[in-house]
Amino acid sequence: MTGYYDYVLGLIPLALFGLTGGLVQTSLSLTQAVPIAAAVAAGIIGHALFVRAPVSTSARSSFDGTDTRKNVRLQNAD
């Protein structure tokens, strides 16, 4: 079963090599095409890290939504 991060791992080299090749074919030089493709790959990585951040399944399942702050007694620093 492929998930979101499997697609991200596949899109990174595809963006680097495929987009670089495509941009070179559209009359951009290699020194212009590589940074553009790298920026797209960095955008994909940034989306995977910050927009759809990885969360462990144990952290998701252990949270039941109850507020435990009312049960905590804070100690005075004095």
NORKA-V59120 format. One record per residue. RES is the residue in one letter. SS is DSSP state (hx for helix, st for strand, lp for the rest). Layout:
res=RES ss=SS
res=RES ss=SS
This chain:
res=M ss=lp
res=T ss=lp
res=G ss=lp
res=Y ss=hx
res=Y ss=hx
res=D ss=hx
res=Y ss=hx
res=V ss=hx
res=L ss=hx
res=G ss=hx
res=L ss=hx
res=I ss=hx
res=P ss=hx
res=L ss=hx
res=A ss=hx
res=L ss=hx
res=F ss=hx
res=G ss=hx
res=L ss=hx
res=T ss=hx
res=G ss=hx
res=G ss=hx
res=L ss=hx
res=V ss=hx
res=Q ss=hx
res=T ss=lp
res=S ss=lp
res=L ss=lp
res=S ss=lp
res=L ss=hx
res=T ss=hx
res=Q ss=hx
res=A ss=hx
res=V ss=hx
res=P ss=hx
res=I ss=hx
res=A ss=hx
res=A ss=hx
res=A ss=hx
res=V ss=hx
res=A ss=hx
res=A ss=hx
res=G ss=hx
res=I ss=hx
res=I ss=hx
res=G ss=hx
res=H ss=hx
res=A ss=hx
res=L ss=hx
res=F ss=hx
res=V ss=hx
res=R ss=lp
res=A ss=lp
res=P ss=lp
res=V ss=lp
res=S ss=lp
res=T ss=hx
res=S ss=hx
res=A ss=hx
res=R ss=hx
res=S ss=hx
res=S ss=hx
res=F ss=lp
res=D ss=lp
res=G ss=lp
res=T ss=lp
res=D ss=lp
res=T ss=lp
res=R ss=hx
res=K ss=hx
res=N ss=hx
res=V ss=lp
res=R ss=lp
res=L ss=lp
res=Q ss=lp
res=N ss=lp
res=A ss=lp
res=D ss=lp
